[in-house]
């Protein structure tokens, strides 16, 4: 018998919800660290306070292989912006298994155990969002808003479904290598639509830019378009942050990610299945075999950057993947491609391509005799098209040969894009 969509979502919830025991383990694991940190804060007489943020604080955390707890240190406004990261470093001095992450403000990642990391983030204690010096300063307001507005167990469960759905299909995260939905944005959207199903049905119907202003902080759509900075209006959905009317909580969402997200929403609505909530790893063997059946070429490449692990490394590796795709497209028809970031300093790229056999090479204007002669020496069969000398060049190399040759010719360009190593696997 065919299962109902509610039955399927019920099954998913059983799998993604943290048990009381798991929640207690996470809570106790972080408790000891927070106790020591508070003691150190008092002994050094630093004017700051601790608050736990993120999904765990808002009770919207889903089951994963590993967990992050966001701990924000709210420093008094008397400290300058450049001071607070240094003060945080001083507070954490001597902490084991700690990694410093560079950003607009440096923060720290501490591995408590193999499954749990605590991210300690410095923020400024503000009363009004307009006082924010950095986006992270709004985190306190975000946590309080969700905790104040979302008290129903049902809505919390619906948020977890939305997070699991986006996480499994790689739409979860505002980082530039994902350009998807942040956790806070999903919490706001589910609070607005009331359920996961209503949310994805609404997303599936969007054809034009959507503006959502939950607290009606702006008079109308025109006021939103006038009040927000133009850079915040690019995303397909403008979600006004209820805690700060000048901010679009979905500014990071790209058209490309949203288009793929809508496809997955449509797929679930047509054929509901639990698999769409399960993290799918790239089945490279299957992709390779499918390519072989269609007589296409397959290549798997590993790229490593010299940039910092996390969002910085991820964005550089994605940018290089896009650049490489453009270069390949000059000589091959790209049938399929993939980007898999490990979360560290390397990523895997795969390409399935079809050889173009020949390409059109455009030369100089036919009146430019000197350069026309040079062009004719390089190309045997030439002709004039739109006042330019042109030639058709046969492609006699495969994708592997192309990558090897391209890498040799573009060593400086690769270096400029912060790629340390490029390797065909």
C-alpha angles and dihedrals in degrees: 000000000000112000120236119242090246090053090052092048089048090055091049092051091054089056100043103040118096113240119234088253093053091047090050092050091051091045094049093044091057095038095075093049092049092049092054091044093053090050091051091048090055095044093052091045093227115165100236142106134214128234129173113227139167129067095322093058092046093046092238098113117132130208113271139154090262136013139218124206115200113217115185122199108207107208123197115261089242087080117082119240094251090050100059097066089049091049090050090051088052091050092051097043111139095018111145126233092018128153124192113222117203119219142123080311120015114241135178135242116204123191107218095176136338091282103036134063128177118210111204111202127186116224136167120251105242134174097197126039088227087069091061113125092184135022090247089064087073093058093092091055091047094053093046093048094053093043090050096046104034109058100132115103089215094057091046088054091049089053090052090052091052092048093048091048093051094041093051092051098041098251095113116103139051093228115126093246089058105027090193142122119315118220091250092051091052091048090053093046094051091045087053098044094034095220143040093241094051089048097053092042089055092046091050090057098051113117099155136035110298124212119199119186105174097183094035091238090160126055095232146330093286091055090052091053091048098042100047124077110257091241088062093055099062097088119094090240124042107203110184110221104239089215096051122025095201093061129086106209089201098047090121095056110109128208089239095054092043092051091054091044091054090051090054091047089053091047092053094045091051096041113014111206137159092231090076088067094051121090106250118206119210108271095216094174091056092046090049093049092048089051090051092051090054091045091244125139123250128201132178118200133185117209124190126195130203091219126106119287115260130027094357095051092041094053093048092049092048092048090052091048090055091047092050090049090055091050092049091047090064090069106017138043105240107223097175137357139178142194121202116181114197094205091246128071102304140061137191121231125191128190130189109197144176119213113245089215090213139015136203114246116200118209135185128302110292090241092060093091098178095054092037088061091050090049092050091053090055096043126045102200113044135167140175120257125170090347092305129108110240140179138193113232123199117227109228099167132083126227094266092052090046094053092048092049093043092051092053092049095044105043093126093047091049090051091049088055089056095248110149098182138012116192134175107224 
